[in-house]
């Protein structure tokens, strides 16, 4: 049993997993009390939020209902970069017990901090994530998310230990060794990016190891990048495991914002810690429940770095119907695309997930592809390079041409664009130990 970590509320005690079943009216009370507290904290201690609230003529006392969150200003990733490194912290560094940061490959990294109570909240939501996916004491979990400044590895690690499971802190890389450890250590569950796990399935095959026959892995939690239902089906068919989607952002807490349960009909948001909204990404106005839009998150219990109305750029919708699992916390639909992943070809908005869905409709396709964007004579062109099975590559030329046409037709049905499809041998597309790089945009390269 644990105690509530934010202002103690009314002293109510809940076991970790029971928080998912909190009565809806009680949950809304918790959210409102925490929203008021975090708004006051951000206003009093974070200059950026105070300046923006003052500019809108809003004070913390104006927040009287959950709907009043709409009075507050939005935040975005650029705010974290502009205030690098500690400009959004609401506590002195003497209270910050851990720092994490993004890679900073596109400029200054974003830096996030955690107090000791923040770390306890993070551990708790990861434990709830794992319980939802069927993890339990006695599992041997190979944690292949990156350790270090990335939030994935250490975030999952503490939660795995928290549920009493055995954690193997192996991080990513050295794929043959990963397979050896799975086999020799009797691993029963895994955590990593879905693209890296697909790579491990290939590596195991080359080593003569069959996931279903030779390994004990039964389930896995996968996240840190969008992945489609088609990719889930490939993973489950090829490895025999049950694959669960998890969701989080470094800016909010890391992994542990939302997770699938056994019903796999959306991801349950841990609403006692995160208030979610869905808005139109252009107008920033709320959309009707059930309609797709951009996910916006307000942290309700983060002390070191409270974030108000953070624009995630992830596209999803609220699932209004109750889940058959009985959890009262609401669900969001699986996130297969981001608004900032979108690219425009000849006036058409295209998401990588659309290409993935089109390709994986054909059994000959492997879940490795790359979209290459170029510009010739002032016109944008899209080429899709896709790996196909060795059996297909050994077929006659006419059959290969027919396969290219089928791929191109499937893509055109979804995007309305004619696309050049190039079939390549297995292993041709670069593999990643972290997030897969799906789009190479060379349109602005010098000629």
N, C-alpha and C positions, 0 to 999 in steps of 0.2 A: 504494500500500500504506500502511496506517496501523497504528499500534501500539495495543494494548489500553490503555484510558485509566484503568482502575481498578486500582491497585496492581500493574500490569504482569502480573499472574498469572504465567505461566511464560515470558513473553517471546514467546509465539506471535504470529505476524503473520498478518493476514487482509486481503485487499482488501474494500472495503465490502460489495459484494453477496454475497461468499462467506460472510459471517457468517450469511446466511439458510440456508445449507446445512451448517452445522456439525454433525458427528456428534452424535446425541442424547445419548450418554453424556458427551461432552465439554461439551455445552451445560449439562447438569445440574451438572457440576463447576463451571463458570463461575458458574452461578446460586447455588450453595451458598456458594462463596467470597465472592461479592459480597453475598449476604444476611447472612452473618456480619459482614462489614465495615460494611455500612450500618446494621445493628442496633446495633453498638457505637458508631458515629458518632452515631446519633440518641440513644442512651442517655446518652452522655457530654456532648453539647453542646446538646440540646434539652430544656428543662425539662418540657414537656408529656409527651413520650414517657417520660422517666425517671420522672415521677410515676405515670403509668399502668402502666408495667411494674412498678414497686415495689408498687403497689397489688395487682397480680396475683401478686406473689411471683416475678417472672420476671427473670432476668439475661441479658445478651448471651450468656454461655457456655452457656445452656440450648438455644441454637439449634445443633443438631448435624446435622439433616437438613432437607430442603426442607419436609417436613410440619410441622416445628416452627414454621413461620411462624404456625400456628394458636394458638400460645401467646401471641402478641403481641397488643396491643390494637388496636382499629380506630381509624381517623381519619375525619373527615367535614368537609364544607365549613364548617360552623359553627366548627370549630377554627381555620381560617384567619382567619375574621372575628373570633373572640374574641381572637386573638393579634395582630391588626392593629397595625402593618404588618409587623414583622420578627421576631415572637416565635417562629417556627418555623425561623429561619435557624440553620444549624450552623456558619457561618463568619463572621468579622468582615466588616464592610462594605468594608474595604479589599480583600477578595478577590472581592467581587461586581462583575461587569463589566456586568450588565444587570438591569433590573427590568421586569416586565410586571405588569399588573393587570386585573381584570375591570372592567366598567362601573360596578358598585356601584349599579345601579338599585333594588335591593331592600335597600339598607343599605350598610354599609361594604364597599368593594371587597376582593377577595382579592388579595394581593400575592405575587408569586413572584420569586425571584432566581436568578441563574445565575453560576457561576464560569466562568473561561475554559475549563477542561476540560468543564464542562456544555455550553457553547456548541458545543464540538467534537462531543460526543455528539449534540446536537440536529441539527446539520448532517448528521451521518452517518445518523441514522435517517430524515431527510427524503430524503436521496439514495437510500436503500434503498426508501423509499416510491415515489419517482419511477421508479426502475429497474423495480420490480414492475409499474408501470402502463405500461411501454413508453416512457417519456420517455428522451431521449438527447441527446448533444451534437449541435448543429445545430437542435434545436427552438427555436422562438421562443415563449416562454411569457408569456401575459398574466395576471399575478397580481392578482386582484381581491379577495382577502381584505383585510380592513382592516389598515392599518399603524398605528403608534402603540403604545398600551399593550396592545391586543389581540394575542395571540400568533400569530394566523394569518398575517398578511402577512409580517412579518419572519422568522417561522419557515420558511415555504415559500421565501422569497427566498434565504436562504443555501444551502439545499439545491439549488435550481435552478442557482445559480451553481456549486455544487460539482460537478454532473455535467457542467458545461461548456456548458449551454444558455444561451440569451439570455433574460434576464428583463426584463419590462416592469413596473415597480413602480407600477402605476396605481391600486391600491386600489379601493374601491367608489365608486358614485355616477356622476353625469353619464353616463347610459346611452347616449345617442346618440353621445357621444364614444367610449365603449367600443367601439361597433360600428365607428365610423370607424377607430379604431386597429387593430382586428382585420383590417379589410380592407386598409388602407394599409400596415401593418407586416408583412403576411404571417404573421400569428399561426398557429401550428400546434397549440398546446395552451393550455389555460386552467386556472385554479384559482380556486374561489369556492364560495359556498354553492349548493346545488341550486336553492333557491327564487329566488335572484337570477339564475341562468343562465336559468331559465324566463322570467323577466321580460325578459331580453335577447333571447330568441327572439321574444317579442312585439314588442319595440322594433324589431328588425331587419325584421320583417314590415311594420310601419308605414312603415319607410324604404324599402321595396321591395327589401330585400336578402334573398336566399335563402341560408341557411347552407350548404346542400349545394352550391349552384351557384356562389355568389359568394365564399365564404370558404374558407380552407385549414385550418381547425381540424379535427383528427382525433381528439383525445382530451382528456379533462379529469379532474382529481381534484376531488372534491366532499366537503364535510364541514361540521362545526360545527353541524349540526342533524340530527335523525333524518329519513330519507327512505325511502320504500318501494320495492319492486321495480317497482310500477306507475309511480311517478314516474320511475324510471330508464328504463323503457321509453318513456315519453312524451318524455323528453329525447333519447334516442337516435333515436327515430323522427322527431322534429321537426327535429333538427339534423344527423343523420347522423354524430355523433361516438360514440366509445366512452367511457362514463361510469364512472369508478372511485370506489369509496367509500374514504375515509380517516378515521381516527379518532384523537382525542387530547383531552386536557384541559389547560387552563392549569395546574391544580393539580399535574399530573404532569410535564409538560414543554411542552405545547402540541401541535400536530399532530405525528404521527410515532410514536404508540404502536402503531398497527396499520394495515395497508393491504391492499387487494385486489391479487392478481396477475392475470395474464391469464385464469386459470381462473374467476375470480369465483365461487368457492364458499366464501366466508368471508374474513375479514380476518386476515392473518398478523400475529401479535404479535411484536414485536422482543424476544424473550424473554431475550436476553442483557442487556437493560437494564430489563425490566419483568417481574416475577413476578405472574401472574394467578391468581385463585381465582374460583370461582362459588359463592355462598352463597345460602341461602334468605333473602330480605329481611326475613322476620319473625323467624325463629329465629337467624339468622346462622350456622347450621351449614352445612358444605359439602354440596353436592348431588352425586349420582352424575354421572360424566362423560357429557355429552350432554344432560343435563337443564337446562332454563332456570332462571336465577336472576340475582342481582345480581352484576355484575362488581366485583371488589375488586382493587386494584393496589398493589403495593409497588415503589417505585423501587429499582433495584439499583446505580445508578451516579451518582445525583444527589448532588452535594456541598453546594451552597449551601442547598438545602432538601430533605433526604431525607424521604420520606413513607412511612409504614408502614401497610399494609392500609387503603388509602383506599377508602371506599365511594363508588362512582361514581354510584349510583342507576340506572345503565344496565342493561337487562335483555337477557341474551344466554346463550349456551351454548358450551362447547368443542366444536369439531368434531374427533372422535377419529381419523377416517380420514386417512391421508396424502394430501396434495394432489398432483395429477397434475403440478404444476410441479416437484416434486422438493425443495421447501424443507422443511427439517426443523423449522423453527419452527412451532408449532401455530397453529391458526386459531380465531377466535371467529365466531359467526354475526353477520350484519349487525344493527346495533342500530336498530330502528325505533321503540322506545319507552323511556321512562324511568319508573321507579316514581313519581317525583315529578311527572310529567306527567299521571298518572292523576287523573280526577275521578269522583265518585260521583253518579249520578242515580238516584233512587228505589231505592237499594240495589244498583245495578249498577255494577261497575267498568268505566270506559270510557277508552280511550286514543285520542288524535287519530289515530294511525296506523290504527286500525280504521275510522274514518270515511273516511280517505283511500283505503284499499283498497276500501271499498264504492263510493265515488263513481267512482273511476277504472276500475271494471269497465264503465262505460257510456261509449261513445265520445263522447257529446254533452257530457260533462263536461270542463272545463278543470281543470288542477291548481291551482286557486286556490279556496280555501274558507275559511270561518270558522265556528267553533262558538260560539254565543252562549247562555250559561246565565243563566236568570232564575228568579225565585221569585214565584209568584202564589198568594194564599190559602194560603200555607204549603207549597205543592207546587213542587218543582223542575221546570223545563221546559228542554228542549234544542231549540234551533233551529239548523239548518245552512243557511248561505247559501252557495250554490255558483254559480260562473260557468259559463255554458253557451255554446256556439258561437253566432255570429251567425245561422247558418242555422236553428238550433233556435228562436231568439227570433222569427224571422219566420214560424214555423209557426203553425197555427191553435191557438186556445185549448184545444180538446179534446186536442190532441197534447201541449201543454205540461203540462196536468194529468196526462196519462198518464205523462209523464217524471217529474214530481214523485212520483207513486206508485211508479214503479220505483226511484227513488233511496231513498225512504222504506222500501220493502220490502227493498232491498239492505242498508241500515243495520240494519234490524230483524233480518235473518238473522244478522248478525254480532254485534250487541249485545243482541238480544232487546228493544229499546226502540222504542216508536213515537216518531217524530221529525217535527217540523215542518220541511219542506224549502222554502226560498225560492230560486227561480231568479232570478239577477241578470245584468245585461249584462256582457260582457267589460270588464275594467278597473275594475269596481266595488269589488272587494276591495282594500284598501290593499296596495301593494307595499313590500318592504323591501330595502334594500341589503345587509342582513346576514341575521339569522335571521328567518324568517317568524313572525308572531304568530298562532297558530291558534285560541286559545281566549280569549274575552272572558267573564269570570265576573262577572256583575252581581247574583249572588244575595244578596250582603250590602249592596248599595247601599241607601241610605235612600230611602223612598218619598215 
